[in-house]
């Protein structure tokens, strides 16, 4: 990070709120600073436009449109794997964006052959970026400039999508903010050369990024733009094993579907991409020694998203729930909860079956998709466990400590409490029906004996 003078010129009014602490980078359209937000008391990335984009040069029109695009985008996209924009402004001679600051930089350093991340981590990153782009797509937005420089590293297996300056709105936006002829050629899908924008263009671009993260090379490269465009339109992709012999063949099949020139042959939508990435993430994890204990994160997210029990949670809340949970694959006979123990967590039996025992007697059976141990969360002083729960088959179990739920976002807490209370109501209703059946049976027995 480059030091910069505290007298750095900022658009009117910004210097009263933001203290410049250093320069993070400088590009053709603006300079990005590390700044301290004196109101919100946090570090932020402050991007300030260069003065020349406001002159009358027609060549700057695209740049101004890209800035206007991102300013209009501010506050409209909220996803755990999209860089959040806190504030933005655009005037006659100034433009700025205030974004969350991520200290680890972009994914560009990890596209070099000598600095590649493990395959399982690359697939986790691809899955989370695909999840973010799926969310944007459902909001009618196509990013159109997905590349390593626009993916910010958060931590192991996690990255966030940023820079929606080239984004295309498919719904309800005017030409004033549509930027048609902009993007990075090496990541552009063939149909974009014909000004045909579809969500599948982002699938193609993420496929190029995935190829780079796996091999350190793009699928198509050339010394000049004309040659590169010809290769994208007509060239044959080399198999992954020509770059890295250790990569499994099934990843070639995945990339064939992401990088297909024909829209008919490419993945049709993001849910199909997410499903495929989830499958490949699981296979990659199974090749590691830890596979027997923890499922792949992509697989977990995909399964939780399809669970009716959690259908009221949005993408951000589902990812948050996944972050605060502990998951493992367990054999039959594993005791999950013991009668008389302190209640400190609730559980979700994602796969398999379990039995509920009280004083050694079987009182209930639990099937896949069942949440249990949640009632004590609502108590000021959680009661001791009233029963023992043990698996009766191999399965997958998730655990949420009450302490983590108590510190979760208000939105997630509210949704989870509603789920807990709905389950409690359903169980009370089932108990009432069971007692009513017993009462009727007893009454019929008494009547018959009189």
C-alpha positions in Angstrom: 0.0 0.0 0.0 1.3 3.4 -1.0 1.3 6.2 1.5 -0.5 9.3 0.4 -0.7 12.8 1.7 -3.5 13.6 4.2 -4.3 16.5 1.8 -5.5 14.2 -1.0 -8.2 16.0 -3.0 -11.6 14.4 -2.4 -15.0 15.4 -3.9 -16.7 18.2 -1.9 -18.0 17.0 1.5 -16.1 13.6 1.6 -13.1 14.9 3.5 -15.3 15.7 6.5 -16.3 12.0 6.8 -13.4 10.0 5.4 -9.7 10.1 6.6 -7.4 8.9 3.8 -4.9 6.3 5.2 -3.2 5.2 2.0 -3.5 4.5 -1.7 -4.6 0.9 -2.6 -4.4 1.2 -6.4 -4.7 3.5 -9.4 -6.3 2.7 -12.7 -7.4 4.4 -15.9 -10.7 5.5 -14.4 -9.9 6.4 -10.8 -7.8 5.9 -7.7 -8.8 3.6 -4.8 -7.8 4.7 -1.3 -7.9 3.0 2.1 -9.9 5.3 4.2 -11.4 5.5 7.7 -15.1 6.2 7.9 -15.4 8.5 10.9 -19.2 8.1 11.1 -19.4 4.3 10.9 -16.0 3.8 12.6 -14.7 1.3 10.0 -12.1 0.9 7.3 -13.4 1.3 3.8 -12.2 1.3 0.2 -12.9 4.7 -1.3 -12.8 4.9 -5.1 -12.5 8.4 -6.6 -12.9 9.1 -10.3 -10.1 10.8 -12.3 -11.0 14.3 -13.4 -10.5 13.6 -17.1 -13.6 11.4 -17.3 -15.7 14.5 -17.0 -14.3 16.4 -20.0 -16.0 16.5 -23.4 -13.9 13.8 -25.0 -16.2 11.2 -26.6 -13.8 8.4 -25.6 -14.6 9.1 -21.9 -18.4 8.5 -22.4 -18.0 4.8 -21.8 -16.1 5.5 -18.6 -18.7 7.9 -17.3 -21.5 5.4 -18.1 -19.6 2.7 -16.2 -19.3 5.0 -13.2 -23.0 5.8 -13.4 -23.7 2.1 -13.6 -22.0 1.4 -10.3 -23.5 4.5 -8.6 -27.0 3.3 -9.6 -26.1 -0.1 -8.4 -25.2 1.1 -4.9 -27.4 -0.5 -2.2 -29.3 -2.7 -4.6 -27.3 -5.9 -4.3 -26.9 -7.5 -0.9 -25.2 -10.9 -0.9 -22.5 -12.4 1.3 -20.3 -12.9 -1.8 -20.8 -9.5 -3.5 -18.6 -6.6 -2.3 -20.9 -4.2 -0.5 -21.2 -0.6 -1.6 -21.9 1.6 1.3 -22.2 5.0 -0.4 -21.8 6.5 -3.9 -22.2 9.8 -5.6 -22.0 11.3 -9.1 -21.9 15.0 -10.0 -21.0 17.3 -12.8 -17.3 16.9 -12.2 -16.9 14.2 -9.6 -17.8 10.6 -8.8 -17.0 8.3 -5.9 -17.8 4.9 -4.5 -17.4 3.7 -0.9 -17.0 0.0 -0.6 -16.2 -2.6 2.1 -12.4 -3.0 2.4 -11.0 -6.5 1.9 -7.3 -6.7 2.8 -6.4 -9.8 0.9 -6.6 -8.3 -2.6 -8.0 -10.0 -5.7 -7.6 -13.5 -7.2 -5.1 -12.4 -9.8 -2.0 -13.6 -7.9 -3.5 -17.1 -7.8 -3.7 -17.4 -11.6 0.1 -17.9 -11.9 1.2 -21.5 -12.4 3.6 -21.2 -9.4 1.0 -19.9 -7.0 -2.2 -22.0 -7.6 -4.6 -22.8 -4.8 -5.7 -26.5 -4.0 -8.4 -27.8 -6.4 -11.0 -28.2 -3.6 -10.5 -24.5 -2.5 -10.7 -23.3 -6.2 -14.0 -25.1 -6.6 -15.3 -23.6 -3.3 -14.4 -20.1 -4.6 -16.1 -20.8 -7.9 -19.3 -22.1 -6.2 -19.6 -18.9 -4.0 -19.0 -16.6 -6.9 -21.6 -18.5 -9.0 -24.0 -18.1 -6.1 -23.4 -14.4 -6.1 -23.9 -14.1 -9.9 -27.0 -16.3 -9.6 -28.4 -13.8 -7.1 -27.5 -10.8 -9.4 -29.1 -12.7 -12.3 -32.4 -13.2 -10.4 -32.3 -9.4 -9.9 -32.1 -9.0 -13.7 -28.4 -8.1 -13.7 -25.6 -9.6 -15.9 -22.1 -8.6 -14.7 -20.3 -8.9 -18.0 -16.8 -8.3 -16.6 -16.2 -11.4 -14.5 -12.4 -11.8 -14.2 -9.8 -12.5 -11.4 -9.2 -8.7 -10.9 -12.9 -8.3 -10.1 -13.0 -11.1 -7.6 -11.8 -10.1 -4.1 -10.3 -12.8 -1.9 -12.0 -13.0 1.6 -10.2 -16.0 3.0 -9.6 -19.7 2.3 -12.3 -20.9 -0.2 -14.1 -17.5 -0.2 -14.1 -14.6 -2.7 -16.5 -11.7 -3.4 -17.6 -10.4 -6.8 -17.0 -6.6 -7.3 -17.0 -3.9 -10.0 -20.4 -3.9 -11.6 -19.5 -1.0 -13.8 -20.1 -3.0 -17.0 -23.3 -4.6 -15.7 -26.3 -4.9 -17.9 -29.8 -4.7 -16.6 -32.3 -6.8 -18.3 -35.3 -5.2 -16.6 -36.5 -1.6 -16.1 -33.3 0.4 -16.7 -32.8 3.2 -19.3 -30.1 3.5 -21.9 -28.4 6.1 -19.7 -26.8 3.4 -17.6 -26.3 0.6 -20.2 -22.7 0.1 -21.3 -22.8 -2.1 -24.4 -19.2 -2.1 -25.7 -17.1 -2.7 -22.6 -15.5 -5.7 -20.9 -12.3 -7.7 -21.0 -11.9 -9.6 -24.3 -10.2 -12.7 -22.9 -13.3 -13.4 -20.7 -16.0 -12.4 -23.2 -18.4 -15.1 -24.4 -18.7 -15.4 -28.2 -22.3 -14.0 -28.3 -21.1 -10.7 -26.7 -19.1 -9.9 -29.9 -22.6 -9.7 -31.6 -23.9 -7.4 -28.8 -26.1 -10.3 -27.6 -26.3 -10.2 -23.7 -27.5 -13.2 -21.8 -26.8 -14.5 -18.3 -24.8 -17.3 -19.9 -22.1 -14.8 -20.8 -21.2 -14.6 -17.0 -21.2 -18.5 -16.9 -18.6 -18.4 -19.7 -16.5 -15.8 -18.0 -16.5 -17.7 -14.7 -15.4 -20.8 -16.7 -12.4 -18.8 -18.0 -11.6 -17.8 -14.4 -11.9 -21.4 -13.2 -9.6 -22.6 -15.9 -7.0 -20.0 -14.8 -7.2 -20.8 -11.1 -6.8 -24.5 -11.9 -4.0 -24.3 -14.5 -2.5 -20.8 -14.4 -3.5 -20.3 -18.0 -6.6 -19.0 -19.8 -8.3 -21.4 -22.3 -7.5 -19.1 -25.2 -4.7 -16.6 -25.5 -3.1 -14.6 -28.3 -0.6 -11.8 -28.8 -3.2 -9.3 -30.2 -7.0 -8.8 -29.9 -7.8 -9.8 -33.4 -6.1 -13.2 -33.0 -7.6 -13.7 -29.5 -11.1 -13.0 -30.9 -10.5 -15.5 -33.7 -9.4 -18.2 -31.1 -12.4 -17.6 -28.9 -14.7 -18.0 -31.9 -12.9 -20.8 -33.6 -10.1 -22.3 -31.5 -10.0 -25.7 -29.8 -9.4 -25.7 -26.1 -6.5 -27.8 -24.8 -7.5 -30.4 -22.1 -6.6 -29.5 -18.5 -4.2 -32.4 -18.2 -2.0 -30.7 -20.9 -1.3 -28.0 -18.2 -1.7 -30.1 -15.1 -1.6 -33.9 -15.4 -2.9 -34.4 -11.9 -6.3 -32.7 -12.6 -9.2 -35.2 -12.8 -10.9 -35.7 -16.2 -14.3 -34.8 -14.9 -13.2 -31.2 -14.5 -12.8 -31.1 -18.3 -16.4 -32.0 -18.7 -17.4 -29.2 -16.3 -15.4 -26.7 -18.3 -16.7 -27.9 -21.6 -20.2 -27.0 -20.4 -19.2 -23.6 -19.0 -17.1 -22.6 -22.1 -19.2 -24.0 -24.9 -19.5 -21.5 -27.8 -23.1 -22.5 -28.4 -25.7 -21.3 -25.9 -27.5 -24.6 -26.4 -24.4 -26.6 -25.3 -23.5 -24.2 -22.4 -25.1 -24.5 -19.0 -28.6 -23.0 -19.4 -28.7 -21.2 -16.1 -26.9 -20.7 -12.8 -28.7 -23.4 -10.8 -27.4 -26.0 -13.2 -23.8 -24.5 -12.7 -24.2 -24.6 -8.9 -25.4 -28.2 -9.0 -22.4 -29.3 -11.2 -19.9 -27.3 -9.0 -21.4 -28.9 -5.9 -20.9 -32.4 -7.3 -17.3 -31.7 -8.3 -16.5 -30.0 -5.0 -17.7 -33.2 -3.2 -15.5 -35.4 -5.4 -12.5 -33.1 -4.8 -13.0 -33.3 -1.1 -13.4 -37.0 -1.1 -9.9 -37.3 -2.5 -8.6 -35.7 0.8 -8.3 -37.6 4.1 -10.8 -35.2 5.8 -13.6 -36.2 3.4 -15.0 -38.8 5.8 -15.8 -36.1 8.4 -16.8 -32.9 6.8 -19.0 -32.6 3.6 -18.1 -30.1 0.9 -19.4 -26.6 1.7 -20.9 -26.3 -1.8 -22.8 -29.6 -1.3 -24.1 -28.4 2.0 -25.3 -25.1 0.7 -27.0 -26.8 -2.3 -28.8 -29.2 0.0 -29.9 -26.6 2.6 -31.2 -24.4 -0.2 -33.5 -27.2 -1.3 -34.8 -28.0 2.3 -38.4 -26.9 2.8 -37.7 -26.2 6.5 -35.3 -23.4 5.5 -37.2 -22.0 2.5 -37.9 -18.7 4.2 -34.1 -17.8 4.4 -32.7 -15.7 1.7 -29.2 -16.3 0.1 -27.4 -14.1 2.6 -29.1 -15.7 5.6 -28.5 -19.2 4.4 -24.7 -18.5 3.9 -24.6 -16.9 7.4 -26.3 -20.0 8.9 -23.7 -22.2 7.1 -20.9 -20.1 8.4 -21.9 -20.4 12.1 -22.5 -24.2 11.9 -20.4 -27.3 12.3 -21.0 -30.2 9.9 -19.8 -33.8 9.8 -20.6 -37.1 8.4 -21.3 -39.7 11.1 -21.7 -43.5 11.4 -24.7 -45.3 12.8 -24.8 -45.4 16.6 -23.4 -41.9 17.1 -24.9 -40.2 20.2 -25.7 -36.6 19.3 -27.5 -35.5 22.4 -27.6 -37.2 25.8 -30.4 -37.1 28.4 -29.5 -34.9 31.4 -26.8 -32.9 29.6 -26.7 -29.1 29.3 -28.4 -27.7 26.3 -26.0 -25.6 24.3 -26.7 -26.3 20.6 -29.5 -27.3 18.2 -29.1 -29.8 15.4 -30.2 -30.6 11.9 -30.2 -34.2 10.6 -29.5 -33.5 7.0 -29.1 -37.2 5.9 -29.9 -40.5 7.6 -32.1 -41.5 10.5 -32.0 -41.2 14.3 -33.9 -42.5 17.3 -35.0 -40.6 20.4 -34.7 -42.5 23.7 -36.0 -41.5 27.2 -34.8 -43.6 30.1 -33.6 -46.2 27.6 -37.0 -46.5 25.9 -37.7 -45.6 22.3 -40.1 -42.6 22.1 -39.6 -41.3 18.5 -37.8 -41.7 15.2 -36.2 -38.8 13.3 -35.9 -38.7 9.6 -33.7 -36.7 7.2 -34.4 -33.0 7.3 -35.4 -32.9 11.0 -34.3 -30.0 13.3 -34.1 -30.9 17.0 -32.7 -29.5 20.2 -34.0 -26.0 19.4 -36.6 -25.4 22.1 -34.0 -24.6 24.8 -32.7 -21.7 22.7 -35.8 -19.7 23.5 -35.4 -20.2 27.3 -33.6 -17.7 29.5 -31.9 -20.6 31.3 -31.9 -23.6 28.9 -33.3 -26.8 30.5 -31.3 -30.0 30.7 -31.8 -32.4 27.8 -34.9 -34.5 28.3 -33.9 -37.3 25.9 -31.0 -39.0 24.1 -30.7 -38.8 20.4 -28.5 -41.4 18.5 -28.2 -42.1 14.8 -29.6 -45.4 13.6 -27.9 -45.1 10.2 -24.9 -43.3 8.6 -25.8 -39.7 8.1 -24.8 -36.0 7.9 -25.4 -33.7 10.9 -25.2 -30.0 11.4 -24.9 -28.2 14.7 -25.5 -24.5 15.6 -24.3 -23.4 19.1 -26.8 -21.2 20.8 -24.0 -18.6 21.4 -23.5 -18.3 17.6 -27.2 -17.9 17.0 -27.4 -15.2 19.7 -24.8 -13.2 17.9 -26.2 -13.8 14.4 -27.7 -10.9 12.4 -31.2 -9.8 13.5 -32.7 -11.0 10.2 -31.4 -14.5 10.7 -32.3 -14.7 14.3 -35.9 -13.6 13.5 -36.3 -16.2 10.7 -34.8 -19.0 12.9 -37.1 -18.2 15.8 -40.1 -18.3 13.5 -38.9 -21.7 12.3 -38.4 -22.9 15.9 -41.8 -21.8 17.0 -43.5 -23.3 14.0 -41.9 -26.6 14.7 -42.9 -26.4 18.4 -46.5 -25.7 17.3 -46.5 -28.6 15.0 -45.1 -30.9 17.7 -47.7 -29.8 20.2 -50.5 -30.4 17.7 -49.1 -33.9 17.0 -49.0 -34.6 20.8 -52.6 -33.4 21.2 -53.7 -35.6 18.4 -51.8 -38.6 19.9 -53.4 -38.0 23.3 -56.8 -37.6 21.7 -56.5 -41.0 20.0 -55.4 -42.6 23.3 -58.4 -41.0 25.1 -60.8 -42.2 22.4 -59.3 -45.7 22.6 -59.6 -45.7 26.4 -63.2 -44.4 26.2 -64.2 -47.1 23.7 -62.6 -49.8 25.8 -64.5 -48.6 28.9 -67.7 -48.5 27.0 -67.3 -52.0 25.7 -66.5 -53.3 29.2 -69.6 -51.7 30.9 
